[in-house]
Amino acid sequence: MKQEIRSADGRLGVLVVGLGGAVATIFVVGTLSARKGLSKPIGSITQLATIRLGKRNENRFPKIKEVVPLAGMDDLVFGGWDIFPDDVYEAALHAEVLEHKDLEPVREELQRIRPMKAAFDPEWVKRLHGTHVKHADSRWELTEQLREDIRQFKQQNGCDRLVVIWSASTEIYLPACKEHHTLSDLEQAMKDNRTDVIAPSMCYAYAAIAEGVPFIMGAPNLCVDIPAMWKFARNKEVPVAGKDFKTGQTMLKTVLAPMLKTRMLGLSGWFSTNILGNRDGEVLDDPDSFKTKEVSKLSVIDTILQPGIYPELYGNVYHKVRINYYPPRKDNKEGWDNIDIIGWMGYPMQLKVDFLCRDSILAAPLVLDLVLFADLAARAGMSGIQEWLSFYFKSPMHDREYVPEHDLFIQYTKLKNTLRKLIGEPTLDYID
């Protein structure tokens, strides 16, 4: 049945954590550019993709944005936090991803967007040294400052609704512990200033949820992916999603691994390495931050291939992931994969992939889609983990009762079927 969805009228504020980073600046520049008709929002499902409605012979393939009540790009208002004070124009110049010809037409708008001081702790991101940061006696006080930022931004910019999205750096690895299990334990740890178990990203997530604002985690940080946050989000009727934007190498894995499994081809080894020179690469050069990313990247293959069900094909796979900081490449990441396949009668084969991509160019349209879909979920009364948005993440959030879905095409079907249900259309099983 059609879901009752509140109107998307009014201004939608987008508060980005890491507003001065490459992903955020390119997202903002690209959105402003598309508004002016200077570029196309290539890579954005909400703006370009169609959705089949009804039977094949009905021949109904409207664009998603034509039938799903999404906020328009013209309604977006940008803000956020960063550990450096540069406006978005200055930050985009520093990122060295976009050319001047793409920045100058929207320069004045970019210069008006300045970040608020960030909640930052150098112990959690050791390779960065922020100068534009908040000071507080406890994580709880820090969170209260973020809540005030959210309220002020909404009022000062005349926003009807908000979304908070993390596109900042990867924090050091943090396993879930007892302080993350219940909301009362989490809050007490914040008040006790337990900086060993309360990451700065958790302050942003808690602040957003407390203010009734959807929160999206774009890095592999533990952050909102804990039982205490899940319950808090459900209680406050707030959608949450994450984690870790699925852009380059992992996106390919979620396509290639299902191909091997579908054809019942065996796999003996998968070696992946990356070279990357932007701020993300510098942060991941720290072993503690890399550990967080590694866990996210390694989870994909096992979940898709199900070695417990197919031990003869996938029971002894050697999977290795490397990320190498290489400054000359800047944002132009290169991902190499060597895949050792086993075929008929046990004969070996190899598949080699060399993906020369622009990391932030791939991530920016994901930010746009996630913001618009999270806002849609909030207006539709959907709360807690939004599994239907797994399509966008390397390590999709899920509660402990379910196994995450990593197959890109199953994820895409789930996303579109959720949209169909929201607008009162039958879901598709493709048998017809």
C-alpha positions as CSV (number, residue, x, y, z in Angstrom):
1,M,0.0,0.0,0.0
2,K,1.1,3.5,-0.6
3,Q,3.0,5.0,2.2
4,E,1.9,8.4,3.6
5,I,4.7,10.7,2.8
6,R,5.0,14.2,4.1
7,S,5.5,16.9,1.5
8,A,9.0,17.8,0.3
9,D,8.2,21.5,0.2
10,G,10.6,23.9,1.7
11,R,14.4,24.0,2.2
12,L,16.4,20.9,3.0
13,G,19.6,21.7,4.9
14,V,22.5,19.4,4.2
15,L,25.1,19.4,7.1
16,V,28.3,17.7,6.0
17,V,30.9,16.5,8.5
18,G,34.1,17.2,6.6
19,L,32.7,20.1,4.6
20,G,36.2,21.0,3.4
21,G,37.1,17.6,2.2
22,A,37.3,16.5,-1.5
23,V,34.1,14.5,-1.4
24,A,32.0,17.3,0.2
25,T,33.4,20.1,-1.9
26,I,32.8,18.2,-5.1
27,F,29.3,17.3,-4.0
28,V,28.5,20.9,-3.4
29,V,30.2,22.3,-6.5
30,G,28.5,19.6,-8.7
31,T,25.1,20.3,-7.2
32,L,25.4,24.0,-7.7
33,S,26.7,23.5,-11.2
34,A,23.8,21.2,-12.1
35,R,21.3,23.7,-10.8
36,K,22.7,26.3,-13.3
37,G,22.6,23.7,-16.1
38,L,26.4,23.8,-16.4
39,S,26.9,20.1,-15.9
40,K,24.9,16.9,-15.6
41,P,24.5,15.0,-12.3
42,I,26.2,11.9,-13.8
43,G,26.3,9.0,-11.3
44,S,23.2,10.1,-9.4
45,I,20.4,7.6,-9.4
46,T,17.9,10.1,-8.0
47,Q,18.5,12.4,-10.9
48,L,19.1,10.2,-13.9
49,A,17.8,6.6,-13.2
50,T,14.5,5.3,-14.4
51,I,12.2,2.8,-12.6
52,R,10.1,0.2,-14.2
53,L,6.5,0.2,-13.0
54,G,4.0,-2.6,-13.6
55,K,4.4,-5.4,-16.2
56,R,6.9,-5.3,-19.0
57,N,4.3,-4.9,-21.6
58,E,3.0,-1.7,-19.9
59,N,6.2,0.0,-21.0
60,R,6.3,2.4,-18.0
61,F,9.8,3.6,-17.3
62,P,9.6,7.0,-15.7
63,K,12.6,8.7,-14.0
64,I,12.7,8.0,-10.3
65,K,12.5,11.7,-9.5
66,E,9.3,12.0,-11.6
67,V,7.3,9.5,-9.5
68,V,9.0,9.5,-6.1
69,P,8.4,12.7,-4.0
70,L,12.1,13.7,-3.5
71,A,13.4,17.1,-2.5
72,G,14.7,19.0,-5.5
73,M,18.3,20.0,-5.9
74,D,17.2,23.6,-5.9
75,D,15.9,23.2,-2.4
76,L,19.3,22.1,-0.9
77,V,21.1,24.5,1.5
78,F,24.7,23.5,2.4
79,G,26.6,23.7,5.6
80,G,28.6,21.6,8.0
81,W,31.7,21.3,10.0
82,D,35.4,21.0,9.3
83,I,38.7,21.0,11.1
84,F,40.0,23.8,8.9
85,P,38.3,27.2,8.4
86,D,38.5,27.5,4.6
87,D,35.3,28.3,2.8
88,V,34.2,25.7,0.2
89,Y,35.8,27.5,-2.7
90,E,39.2,27.6,-0.9
91,A,38.8,24.0,0.2
92,A,38.0,22.9,-3.4
93,L,41.1,24.6,-4.7
94,H,43.2,22.8,-2.1
95,A,41.7,19.4,-3.0
96,E,42.9,19.9,-6.6
97,V,40.3,17.7,-8.1
98,L,38.1,20.1,-10.1
99,E,39.5,22.5,-12.7
100,H,39.1,26.3,-12.4
101,K,36.6,26.4,-15.2
102,D,34.2,24.3,-13.1
103,L,34.8,26.3,-9.9
104,E,34.6,29.9,-11.2
105,P,30.9,29.9,-12.3
106,V,29.8,29.1,-8.7
107,R,32.6,30.8,-6.9
108,E,30.5,33.4,-5.1
109,E,28.1,30.8,-3.7
110,L,31.0,28.6,-2.6
111,Q,32.7,31.4,-0.8
112,R,29.5,32.0,1.3
113,I,29.6,28.4,2.6
114,R,31.9,28.3,5.6
115,P,32.3,25.4,8.0
116,M,31.4,25.5,11.7
117,K,34.1,24.4,14.1
118,A,34.5,20.6,14.2
119,A,34.3,18.1,17.0
120,F,37.8,16.6,16.6
121,D,40.2,14.5,18.6
122,P,43.7,13.9,17.0
123,E,43.9,10.6,18.8
124,W,41.2,9.3,16.5
125,V,42.7,10.6,13.2
126,K,46.4,10.8,13.9
127,R,47.6,12.1,10.5
128,L,45.5,15.3,10.6
129,H,46.1,18.4,12.8
130,G,42.9,20.5,12.9
131,T,43.0,24.2,13.7
132,H,39.2,24.9,13.5
133,V,38.0,22.7,16.4
134,K,35.7,22.9,19.4
135,H,36.8,22.6,23.0
136,A,34.8,20.9,25.7
137,D,35.3,19.2,29.0
138,S,33.5,16.0,27.9
139,R,32.1,14.2,24.9
140,W,28.6,15.0,26.3
141,E,29.4,18.8,26.3
142,L,30.8,18.4,22.8
143,T,27.6,16.8,21.6
144,E,25.6,19.6,23.2
145,Q,27.6,22.1,21.1
146,L,26.9,20.2,18.0
147,R,23.1,20.1,18.8
148,E,23.2,23.9,19.2
149,D,25.0,24.1,15.8
150,I,22.2,22.1,14.2
151,R,19.5,24.2,15.7
152,Q,21.1,27.5,14.7
153,F,21.8,26.4,11.2
154,K,18.2,25.4,10.7
155,Q,16.9,28.7,12.0
156,Q,19.4,31.0,10.3
157,N,18.9,29.3,6.9
158,G,15.2,28.9,7.1
159,C,15.3,25.2,6.6
160,D,12.3,23.0,7.0
161,R,14.3,19.8,7.4
162,L,17.9,18.7,7.7
163,V,20.1,15.7,7.0
164,V,23.6,15.2,8.5
165,I,26.1,13.1,6.5
166,W,29.7,12.2,7.4
167,S,32.2,12.5,4.6
168,A,35.2,13.1,6.9
169,S,38.2,10.9,7.5
170,T,38.3,7.3,8.8
171,E,38.8,7.1,12.5
172,I,41.0,4.5,14.2
173,Y,39.6,1.0,14.6
174,L,37.1,0.7,17.5
175,P,35.5,-2.6,18.3
176,A,32.0,-2.5,19.9
177,C,32.0,-2.8,23.7
178,K,29.6,-2.8,26.6
179,E,29.4,1.0,26.6
180,H,27.8,0.8,23.1
181,H,25.1,-1.7,24.0
182,T,22.5,0.4,25.8
183,L,21.6,4.1,25.4
184,S,22.1,4.7,29.1
185,D,25.6,3.2,29.0
186,L,26.5,5.2,25.9
187,E,25.2,8.5,27.5
188,Q,27.1,7.8,30.7
189,A,30.3,7.1,28.9
190,M,29.8,10.5,27.1
191,K,29.3,12.3,30.3
192,D,32.3,10.5,31.9
193,N,34.3,11.7,28.9
194,R,35.4,8.1,28.0
195,T,37.4,9.2,25.0
196,D,38.7,5.7,24.6
197,V,35.3,4.3,23.6
198,I,33.4,7.4,22.4
199,A,34.7,8.5,19.1
200,P,34.1,12.1,17.9
201,S,31.9,10.7,15.1
202,M,29.5,9.3,17.7
203,C,29.0,12.8,19.0
204,Y,27.7,13.9,15.6
205,A,25.5,10.9,15.3
206,Y,24.0,11.3,18.7
207,A,23.5,15.1,18.1
208,A,21.7,14.5,14.8
209,I,19.4,11.8,16.2
210,A,18.6,13.8,19.3
211,E,17.6,16.7,17.1
212,G,15.4,14.4,14.9
213,V,17.7,14.6,11.9
214,P,18.6,11.7,9.7
215,F,22.3,10.7,10.0
216,I,24.4,8.9,7.3
217,M,27.9,7.5,8.0
218,G,30.0,7.6,4.9
219,A,33.2,6.2,6.5
220,P,33.8,2.7,8.0
221,N,33.8,4.2,11.6
222,L,31.8,2.2,14.1
223,C,29.9,5.4,15.1
224,V,26.1,4.8,14.6
225,D,26.5,1.1,13.9
226,I,25.9,0.0,17.5
227,P,22.8,-1.2,19.4
228,A,22.5,1.9,21.5
229,M,22.3,4.2,18.4
230,W,19.9,1.8,16.6
231,K,17.5,2.0,19.6
232,F,18.0,5.7,20.0
233,A,17.1,6.2,16.3
234,R,14.0,4.1,16.5
235,N,12.9,5.9,19.7
236,K,13.3,9.3,18.0
237,E,11.8,8.0,14.7
238,V,15.0,9.0,12.8
239,P,16.5,7.1,9.8
240,V,20.1,6.2,10.0
241,A,22.3,4.6,7.3
242,G,25.9,3.5,6.6
243,K,28.6,2.7,6.4
244,D,31.5,3.6,4.2
245,F,30.6,4.9,0.7
246,K,31.0,2.1,-1.9
247,T,32.9,3.8,-4.8
248,G,35.8,2.1,-6.5
249,Q,37.4,-1.3,-5.8
250,T,34.7,-2.6,-3.5
251,M,32.0,-1.6,-6.0
252,L,33.7,-3.9,-8.5
253,K,33.9,-6.7,-5.9
254,T,30.2,-6.5,-5.4
255,V,29.7,-7.1,-9.1
256,L,32.5,-9.6,-9.8
257,A,32.0,-11.9,-6.8
258,P,28.3,-12.5,-7.6
259,M,29.4,-13.3,-11.2
260,L,31.7,-16.1,-9.9
261,K,29.1,-17.4,-7.5
262,T,26.3,-17.4,-10.1
263,R,28.4,-19.4,-12.5
264,M,29.7,-21.7,-9.7
265,L,33.3,-20.9,-10.4
266,G,35.8,-21.5,-7.6
267,L,38.1,-18.9,-6.1
268,S,41.4,-19.5,-4.5
269,G,42.7,-15.9,-3.9
270,W,41.8,-12.2,-4.3
271,F,44.6,-9.7,-3.9
272,S,43.6,-6.0,-3.9
273,T,45.9,-3.0,-3.6
274,N,45.3,0.8,-4.0
275,I,47.4,3.8,-4.5
276,L,45.9,7.1,-3.4
277,G,47.3,10.5,-2.7
278,N,44.5,12.7,-1.2
279,R,43.8,13.4,2.4
280,D,42.0,10.1,2.7
281,G,45.1,8.3,1.6
282,E,47.2,10.2,4.1
283,V,44.8,9.3,6.9
284,L,44.8,5.6,5.9
285,D,48.5,5.5,5.9
286,D,48.1,5.3,9.7
287,P,47.8,1.5,10.6
288,D,45.0,2.2,13.2
289,S,42.8,4.0,10.6
290,F,43.7,1.5,7.9
291,K,42.4,-1.3,10.2
292,T,39.0,0.3,10.2
293,K,39.0,0.4,6.4
294,E,40.4,-3.1,6.0
295,V,37.6,-4.6,8.1
296,S,35.0,-2.8,5.9
297,K,36.7,-4.0,2.6
298,L,37.3,-7.6,3.7
299,S,33.7,-8.2,4.7
300,V,32.4,-8.2,1.1
301,I,33.6,-11.4,-0.4
302,D,32.8,-13.8,2.4
303,T,29.3,-12.5,2.7
304,I,28.6,-12.8,-1.0
305,L,30.3,-16.2,-1.7
306,Q,29.0,-18.0,1.5
307,P,31.9,-20.3,2.1
308,G,29.9,-22.2,4.7
309,I,27.4,-23.3,2.1
310,Y,30.0,-23.7,-0.8
311,P,33.1,-25.0,1.0
312,E,34.4,-26.8,-2.1
313,L,34.4,-23.5,-4.1
314,Y,35.1,-20.8,-1.5
315,G,36.2,-22.5,1.7
316,N,39.9,-21.6,1.4
317,V,40.1,-18.2,-0.2
318,Y,43.1,-16.0,0.5
319,H,41.9,-12.4,0.5
320,K,44.4,-9.5,1.0
321,V,43.7,-5.8,0.9
322,R,46.3,-3.0,0.7
323,I,46.1,0.8,0.6
324,N,49.2,2.7,-0.2
325,Y,49.6,6.5,0.3
326,Y,51.2,7.9,-2.9
327,P,51.0,11.7,-2.9
328,P,51.6,12.3,-6.6
329,R,48.3,10.6,-7.5
330,K,46.2,13.1,-5.3
331,D,42.6,12.1,-5.8
332,N,43.2,9.9,-8.8
333,K,43.1,6.5,-7.1
334,E,44.2,3.3,-8.9
335,G,43.0,0.0,-7.7
336,W,44.6,-3.3,-8.8
337,D,42.9,-6.6,-8.3
338,N,44.4,-10.1,-9.1
339,I,41.7,-12.8,-8.9
340,D,42.6,-16.4,-9.0
341,I,39.7,-18.5,-10.3
342,I,39.2,-22.2,-10.4
343,G,37.2,-23.7,-13.3
344,W,36.1,-27.1,-14.7
345,M,38.2,-30.0,-13.5
346,G,40.1,-27.7,-11.2
347,Y,41.9,-25.8,-13.9
348,P,43.1,-22.3,-12.8
349,M,42.3,-19.0,-14.5
350,Q,43.0,-15.4,-13.6
351,L,41.1,-12.1,-13.8
352,K,43.1,-8.9,-13.5
353,V,41.4,-5.5,-13.0
354,D,43.1,-2.1,-13.1
355,F,40.6,0.6,-12.1
356,L,41.9,4.2,-12.6
357,C,39.2,6.2,-10.9
358,R,38.7,9.6,-9.4
359,D,37.7,8.7,-5.8
360,S,35.7,11.8,-4.9
361,I,34.1,12.1,-8.3
362,L,32.6,8.6,-7.7
363,A,31.5,9.5,-4.1
364,A,29.9,12.9,-4.7
365,P,26.7,11.6,-6.5
366,L,26.3,9.0,-3.7
367,V,26.2,11.9,-1.2
368,L,23.4,13.6,-3.2
369,D,21.4,10.4,-3.5
370,L,21.8,9.4,0.2
371,V,20.7,12.9,1.4
372,L,17.6,12.8,-0.8
373,F,16.7,9.3,0.1
374,A,17.3,9.8,3.8
375,D,15.0,12.8,3.7
376,L,12.4,10.7,1.9
377,A,12.7,8.0,4.6
378,A,12.2,10.6,7.3
379,R,9.1,12.1,5.6
380,A,7.7,8.6,5.1
381,G,8.0,7.8,8.8
382,M,10.8,5.2,8.3
383,S,13.2,5.0,11.3
384,G,16.3,3.1,12.4
385,I,18.6,1.3,10.0
386,Q,17.7,1.9,6.4
387,E,18.8,-1.4,4.9
388,W,17.3,-0.5,1.5
389,L,20.2,1.9,1.1
390,S,22.8,-0.8,1.4
391,F,23.5,-0.3,-2.3
392,Y,25.6,2.7,-1.4
393,F,27.8,1.2,1.3
394,K,30.8,-1.1,1.5
395,S,29.8,-2.4,4.9
396,P,26.0,-2.1,5.0
397,M,24.5,-1.6,8.5
398,H,22.2,-4.4,9.8
399,D,21.0,-5.6,13.1
400,R,22.3,-8.8,14.6
401,E,19.4,-10.9,13.4
402,Y,20.3,-10.5,9.7
403,V,23.3,-11.1,7.4
404,P,24.1,-8.1,5.3
405,E,23.5,-8.2,1.6
406,H,26.5,-7.2,-0.5
407,D,25.5,-8.3,-4.0
408,L,25.1,-5.0,-5.9
409,F,22.2,-6.1,-8.1
410,I,20.2,-7.6,-5.2
411,Q,20.8,-4.3,-3.3
412,Y,19.6,-2.3,-6.3
413,T,16.5,-4.4,-6.7
414,K,15.8,-3.9,-3.0
415,L,16.2,-0.1,-3.3
416,K,13.9,0.1,-6.2
417,N,11.3,-2.2,-4.7
418,T,11.3,-0.1,-1.6
419,L,10.6,3.0,-3.8
420,R,7.8,1.1,-5.5
421,K,6.2,0.2,-2.2
422,L,6.4,3.8,-1.0
423,I,4.5,5.1,-4.0
424,G,1.9,2.3,-4.0
425,E,3.2,0.3,-6.9
426,P,3.7,-3.5,-6.9
427,T,7.2,-4.8,-6.3
428,L,8.9,-6.7,-9.1
429,D,10.2,-10.3,-9.0
430,Y,11.0,-10.2,-12.7
431,I,9.3,-13.6,-13.4
432,D,7.0,-11.8,-15.8
